[in-house]
Amino acid sequence: MTTTTTVSTALNNQDLAKQFNDQGYVILKQWIDTKIVEGTRNALSGWVDQLAHQLVNEGVNDTLYADEPFETRLVRVVSGCPHRMVREIRKELHWPQMFGLFFNAKILDVVEALLGPEIRLYPNYTVRPKLPEMAITQVPWHQDAAFTASGHHGSDPNAGDLKADQLRMVNAWSPLVPAYKINGCMQFIPKSHKLGIVPHEKKAFEYLEITPEALAPRLKDAINIELDPGDVVLFSNMMFHVGQPNLAKSIRWSCDWRYQDATQSTMRTEKGHLARSTRDPKAVVRNATHWASLSFA
Ligand SMILES: O=C(O)CCC(=O)C(=O)O
Protein backbone atom coordinates (compact mmCIF):
# COMPACT_ATOMS: atom_id res chain seq x y z
CA MET A 1 0.00 0.00 0.00
CA THR A 2 1.38 3.37 -0.96
CA THR A 3 0.20 6.78 0.11
CA THR A 4 -0.35 9.63 -2.31
CA THR A 5 2.41 12.18 -2.58
CA THR A 6 1.11 14.14 -5.56
CA VAL A 7 1.86 17.83 -5.07
CA SER A 8 0.22 19.93 -7.71
CA THR A 9 1.04 23.52 -6.89
CA ALA A 10 3.56 23.97 -9.73
CA LEU A 11 1.27 22.65 -12.48
CA ASN A 12 -1.08 24.72 -14.61
CA ASN A 13 -4.77 23.90 -14.99
CA GLN A 14 -4.22 21.98 -18.25
CA ASP A 15 -1.53 19.82 -16.58
CA LEU A 16 -3.87 19.17 -13.66
CA ALA A 17 -6.66 18.21 -16.06
CA LYS A 18 -4.28 15.81 -17.82
CA GLN A 19 -3.37 14.19 -14.50
CA PHE A 20 -7.09 13.84 -13.69
CA ASN A 21 -7.79 12.22 -17.06
CA ASP A 22 -4.78 9.85 -16.83
CA GLN A 23 -5.10 8.77 -13.19
CA GLY A 24 -8.78 9.45 -12.48
CA TYR A 25 -7.90 12.01 -9.81
CA VAL A 26 -5.71 14.97 -8.98
CA ILE A 27 -4.76 16.37 -5.56
CA LEU A 28 -4.67 20.15 -5.19
CA LYS A 29 -2.48 20.88 -2.16
CA GLN A 30 -3.44 23.90 -0.04
CA TRP A 31 -5.83 25.11 -2.73
CA ILE A 32 -8.50 26.47 -0.39
CA ASP A 33 -7.98 29.60 1.67
CA THR A 34 -7.75 29.06 5.45
CA LYS A 35 -10.60 31.55 6.00
CA ILE A 36 -12.93 29.44 3.87
CA VAL A 37 -12.05 26.28 5.80
CA GLU A 38 -12.56 28.15 9.08
CA GLY A 39 -15.94 29.49 7.86
CA THR A 40 -17.11 25.97 7.03
CA ARG A 41 -15.95 24.64 10.40
CA ASN A 42 -17.74 27.52 12.16
CA ALA A 43 -20.98 26.82 10.30
CA LEU A 44 -20.77 23.16 11.30
CA SER A 45 -19.92 24.04 14.91
CA GLY A 46 -23.15 26.06 14.91
CA TRP A 47 -25.03 23.05 13.59
CA VAL A 48 -23.59 20.83 16.35
CA ASP A 49 -24.46 23.48 18.94
CA GLN A 50 -28.06 23.53 17.70
CA LEU A 51 -28.28 19.75 18.01
CA ALA A 52 -26.77 19.91 21.51
CA HIS A 53 -29.43 22.44 22.60
CA GLN A 54 -32.20 20.37 21.02
CA LEU A 55 -31.14 17.23 22.93
CA VAL A 56 -30.98 19.14 26.23
CA ASN A 57 -34.40 20.71 25.58
CA GLU A 58 -35.84 17.28 24.87
CA GLY A 59 -34.37 15.97 28.14
CA VAL A 60 -32.15 13.45 26.29
CA ASN A 61 -28.91 15.08 27.57
CA ASP A 62 -28.33 17.14 30.70
CA THR A 63 -25.30 19.02 29.33
CA LEU A 64 -24.39 20.86 26.11
CA TYR A 65 -20.78 19.62 26.07
CA ALA A 66 -19.98 23.23 25.22
CA ASP A 67 -16.28 22.96 26.16
CA GLU A 68 -15.61 20.11 23.74
CA PRO A 69 -13.72 21.06 20.56
CA PHE A 70 -15.11 20.66 17.03
CA GLU A 71 -13.15 17.40 16.67
CA THR A 72 -15.01 15.62 19.49
CA ARG A 73 -18.15 17.54 20.54
CA LEU A 74 -20.59 15.64 18.30
CA VAL A 75 -19.29 12.30 19.66
CA ARG A 76 -20.18 13.42 23.19
CA VAL A 77 -23.48 14.98 22.17
CA VAL A 78 -24.81 11.75 20.63
CA SER A 79 -23.02 9.33 22.97
CA GLY A 80 -26.20 8.58 24.94
CA CYS A 81 -28.48 8.52 21.87
CA PRO A 82 -26.60 7.00 18.89
CA HIS A 83 -29.86 6.87 16.89
CA ARG A 84 -29.74 10.70 16.77
CA MET A 85 -26.39 10.56 14.98
CA VAL A 86 -26.50 12.19 11.53
CA ARG A 87 -24.29 10.46 9.01
CA GLU A 88 -24.68 13.04 6.24
CA ILE A 89 -25.46 16.76 6.40
CA ARG A 90 -26.85 17.83 3.06
CA LYS A 91 -29.95 20.02 2.80
CA GLU A 92 -28.66 22.26 5.60
CA LEU A 93 -25.59 23.23 3.58
CA HIS A 94 -27.14 26.40 2.14
CA TRP A 95 -25.23 28.37 4.73
CA PRO A 96 -23.41 31.46 3.38
CA GLN A 97 -20.09 30.00 4.57
CA MET A 98 -20.37 27.11 2.07
CA PHE A 99 -20.28 29.42 -0.95
CA GLY A 100 -16.49 29.88 -0.78
CA LEU A 101 -16.01 26.12 -0.94
CA PHE A 102 -18.59 25.07 -3.55
CA PHE A 103 -18.06 28.09 -5.82
CA ASN A 104 -14.33 28.43 -5.22
CA ALA A 105 -12.79 30.19 -8.24
CA LYS A 106 -9.47 28.30 -8.03
CA ILE A 107 -11.26 24.94 -7.97
CA LEU A 108 -13.65 26.01 -10.74
CA ASP A 109 -10.69 27.04 -12.94
CA VAL A 110 -9.40 23.44 -12.85
CA VAL A 111 -12.92 22.08 -13.32
CA GLU A 112 -13.39 24.36 -16.34
CA ALA A 113 -10.24 22.89 -17.91
CA LEU A 114 -11.98 19.51 -17.59
CA LEU A 115 -15.64 20.26 -18.31
CA GLY A 116 -15.66 23.47 -20.31
CA PRO A 117 -17.44 26.74 -19.52
CA GLU A 118 -20.91 25.42 -18.54
CA ILE A 119 -20.53 24.12 -14.99
CA ARG A 120 -23.20 23.08 -12.54
CA LEU A 121 -22.82 22.29 -8.86
CA TYR A 122 -24.41 18.84 -8.98
CA PRO A 123 -27.28 18.20 -6.53
CA ASN A 124 -25.15 15.96 -4.34
CA TYR A 125 -23.17 17.90 -1.73
CA THR A 126 -22.53 16.50 1.70
CA VAL A 127 -20.63 17.05 4.93
CA ARG A 128 -19.71 13.77 6.62
CA PRO A 129 -18.90 13.65 10.31
CA LYS A 130 -17.21 10.24 10.38
CA LEU A 131 -17.48 9.28 14.03
CA PRO A 132 -14.93 6.89 15.56
CA GLU A 133 -15.72 3.22 14.96
CA MET A 134 -19.26 3.79 13.77
CA ALA A 135 -19.96 1.31 10.97
CA ILE A 136 -22.68 3.46 9.40
CA THR A 137 -20.11 6.13 8.46
CA GLN A 138 -17.88 3.72 6.54
CA VAL A 139 -18.51 3.82 2.82
CA PRO A 140 -17.78 0.56 0.93
CA TRP A 141 -15.88 0.38 -2.37
CA HIS A 142 -18.04 1.91 -5.07
CA GLN A 143 -18.24 4.11 -8.14
CA ASP A 144 -20.56 7.10 -7.83
CA ALA A 145 -21.80 6.44 -11.37
CA ALA A 146 -23.17 3.06 -10.20
CA PHE A 147 -25.52 4.88 -7.79
CA THR A 148 -26.70 7.12 -10.64
CA ALA A 149 -27.17 4.12 -12.96
CA SER A 150 -29.26 2.34 -10.30
CA GLY A 151 -31.66 5.30 -10.02
CA HIS A 152 -30.83 5.38 -6.31
CA HIS A 153 -31.42 9.15 -6.13
CA GLY A 154 -34.45 9.38 -8.40
CA SER A 155 -34.42 10.19 -12.10
CA ASP A 156 -35.07 12.94 -14.64
CA PRO A 157 -37.88 12.12 -17.13
CA ASN A 158 -36.16 14.46 -19.61
CA ALA A 159 -32.80 12.68 -19.50
CA GLY A 160 -33.56 10.91 -22.80
CA ASP A 161 -30.98 8.29 -23.73
CA LEU A 162 -28.28 9.72 -21.46
CA LYS A 163 -26.50 6.98 -19.47
CA ALA A 164 -24.72 7.35 -16.12
CA ASP A 165 -21.32 6.57 -17.66
CA GLN A 166 -21.81 9.44 -20.12
CA LEU A 167 -22.16 12.06 -17.39
CA ARG A 168 -19.25 14.52 -17.57
CA MET A 169 -18.52 14.99 -13.89
CA VAL A 170 -15.78 16.01 -11.49
CA ASN A 171 -16.11 14.96 -7.84
CA ALA A 172 -14.47 17.06 -5.12
CA TRP A 173 -13.56 16.02 -1.57
CA SER A 174 -11.88 18.12 1.10
CA PRO A 175 -11.26 17.46 4.81
CA LEU A 176 -12.04 19.92 7.62
CA VAL A 177 -9.56 18.13 9.91
CA PRO A 178 -6.44 16.19 8.83
CA ALA A 179 -7.69 12.99 7.12
CA TYR A 180 -5.23 10.13 7.28
CA LYS A 181 -5.37 6.32 7.28
CA ILE A 182 -5.92 6.21 11.07
CA ASN A 183 -9.07 8.33 10.99
CA GLY A 184 -10.57 6.92 7.82
CA CYS A 185 -9.28 8.76 4.77
CA MET A 186 -10.51 7.56 1.41
CA GLN A 187 -8.66 5.08 -0.77
CA PHE A 188 -8.66 5.15 -4.57
CA ILE A 189 -7.63 2.64 -7.21
CA PRO A 190 -5.87 4.87 -9.76
CA LYS A 191 -6.97 4.42 -13.38
CA SER A 192 -10.05 2.40 -12.36
CA HIS A 193 -12.14 5.18 -13.92
CA LYS A 194 -11.29 3.67 -17.30
CA LEU A 195 -13.06 0.35 -16.56
CA GLY A 196 -16.65 1.45 -17.16
CA ILE A 197 -19.34 0.85 -14.55
CA VAL A 198 -18.59 -2.52 -12.93
CA PRO A 199 -21.16 -4.71 -11.11
CA HIS A 200 -22.18 -3.61 -7.61
CA GLU A 201 -24.28 -5.34 -4.95
CA LYS A 202 -26.57 -3.87 -2.30
CA LYS A 203 -25.12 -3.54 1.21
CA ALA A 204 -26.25 -2.27 4.61
CA PHE A 205 -27.33 1.37 5.11
CA GLU A 206 -28.41 1.65 1.44
CA TYR A 207 -24.86 1.48 0.19
CA LEU A 208 -23.78 -0.22 -3.03
CA GLU A 209 -20.51 -2.16 -3.09
CA ILE A 210 -18.36 -3.30 -6.00
CA THR A 211 -18.59 -7.10 -6.28
CA PRO A 212 -15.60 -9.10 -4.97
CA GLU A 213 -14.95 -10.42 -8.51
CA ALA A 214 -14.54 -6.89 -9.87
CA LEU A 215 -12.62 -5.55 -6.88
CA ALA A 216 -10.22 -8.31 -5.76
CA PRO A 217 -7.85 -8.25 -8.78
CA ARG A 218 -7.37 -4.47 -8.38
CA LEU A 219 -7.13 -4.05 -4.60
CA LYS A 220 -3.33 -4.33 -4.60
CA ASP A 221 -3.25 -0.97 -6.41
CA ALA A 222 -5.29 0.91 -3.76
CA ILE A 223 -3.72 4.06 -2.34
CA ASN A 224 -4.59 6.17 0.70
CA ILE A 225 -5.72 9.69 -0.16
CA GLU A 226 -4.27 11.48 2.87
CA LEU A 227 -5.15 15.17 2.96
CA ASP A 228 -5.02 18.20 5.23
CA PRO A 229 -7.57 21.00 5.59
CA GLY A 230 -7.12 23.33 2.61
CA ASP A 231 -6.33 20.40 0.26
CA VAL A 232 -8.91 19.17 -2.21
CA VAL A 233 -8.92 16.05 -4.34
CA LEU A 234 -10.81 16.06 -7.63
CA PHE A 235 -11.77 12.61 -8.89
CA SER A 236 -13.82 10.89 -11.54
CA ASN A 237 -17.35 9.67 -10.81
CA MET A 238 -16.15 6.34 -12.26
CA MET A 239 -13.25 6.02 -9.76
CA PHE A 240 -13.26 2.95 -7.47
CA HIS A 241 -13.14 4.53 -3.98
CA VAL A 242 -13.83 3.64 -0.36
CA GLY A 243 -14.30 5.58 2.90
CA GLN A 244 -12.26 3.65 5.47
CA PRO A 245 -13.14 3.12 9.16
CA ASN A 246 -12.21 5.86 11.61
CA LEU A 247 -9.90 4.21 14.18
CA ALA A 248 -9.01 7.46 15.95
CA LYS A 249 -10.78 9.04 18.92
CA SER A 250 -11.96 12.18 17.11
CA ILE A 251 -14.31 12.89 14.21
CA ARG A 252 -13.09 12.89 10.62
CA TRP A 253 -15.08 15.87 9.31
CA SER A 254 -15.08 16.21 5.52
CA CYS A 255 -17.05 17.67 2.67
CA ASP A 256 -17.73 16.11 -0.72
CA TRP A 257 -19.43 17.75 -3.68
CA ARG A 258 -19.57 17.40 -7.43
CA TYR A 259 -19.55 19.46 -10.62
CA GLN A 260 -21.13 18.53 -13.91
CA ASP A 261 -21.25 19.75 -17.50
CA ALA A 262 -24.39 21.88 -17.17
CA THR A 263 -25.51 21.09 -20.72
CA GLN A 264 -26.36 17.56 -19.52
CA SER A 265 -29.27 16.31 -17.40
CA THR A 266 -28.40 15.57 -13.77
CA MET A 267 -30.28 12.25 -14.16
CA ARG A 268 -31.87 13.17 -10.83
CA THR A 269 -35.05 14.89 -9.76
CA GLU A 270 -33.00 17.87 -8.55
CA LYS A 271 -31.45 20.28 -11.05
CA GLY A 272 -28.48 21.57 -9.02
CA HIS A 273 -27.11 25.12 -9.20
CA LEU A 274 -25.18 26.86 -11.95
CA ALA A 275 -21.56 27.68 -11.02
CA ARG A 276 -20.27 29.08 -14.35
CA SER A 277 -21.94 29.79 -17.65
CA THR A 278 -21.28 31.76 -20.80
CA ARG A 279 -24.72 30.77 -22.20
CA ASP A 280 -26.73 31.97 -19.22
CA PRO A 281 -24.47 34.07 -16.94
CA LYS A 282 -27.44 35.61 -15.10
CA ALA A 283 -28.44 32.18 -13.77
CA VAL A 284 -25.07 31.61 -12.04
CA VAL A 285 -25.06 31.62 -8.21
CA ARG A 286 -23.68 35.10 -7.55
CA ASN A 287 -22.49 35.19 -3.96
CA ALA A 288 -22.87 33.80 -0.44
CA THR A 289 -26.17 35.61 0.14
CA HIS A 290 -27.60 34.26 -3.10
CA TRP A 291 -26.46 30.73 -2.18
CA ALA A 292 -28.12 31.03 1.23
CA SER A 293 -31.41 32.05 -0.44
CA LEU A 294 -31.47 28.82 -2.49
CA SER A 295 -32.23 25.27 -1.44
CA PHE A 296 -31.25 21.71 -2.25
CA ALA A 297 -33.14 21.42 -5.51
O1 LIG B 1 -15.93 10.49 2.79
C1 LIG B 1 -15.85 9.27 2.64
O2 LIG B 1 -15.30 8.53 3.44
C2 LIG B 1 -16.43 8.63 1.39
C3 LIG B 1 -16.92 9.67 0.44
C4 LIG B 1 -17.47 9.13 -0.84
O3 LIG B 1 -17.63 7.96 -1.03
C5 LIG B 1 -17.78 10.07 -1.90
O4 LIG B 1 -17.54 11.29 -1.76
O5 LIG B 1 -18.31 9.62 -2.94
The ligand as an ORCA input file, in Angstrom:
! r2SCAN-3c Opt
* xyz 0 1
  O     -15.928     10.486      2.794
  C     -15.849      9.272      2.636
  O     -15.298      8.526      3.440
  C     -16.430      8.634      1.390
  C     -16.917      9.667      0.435
  C     -17.466      9.130     -0.837
  O     -17.635      7.964     -1.026
  C     -17.781     10.072     -1.899
  O     -17.542     11.289     -1.758
  O     -18.306      9.625     -2.940
*
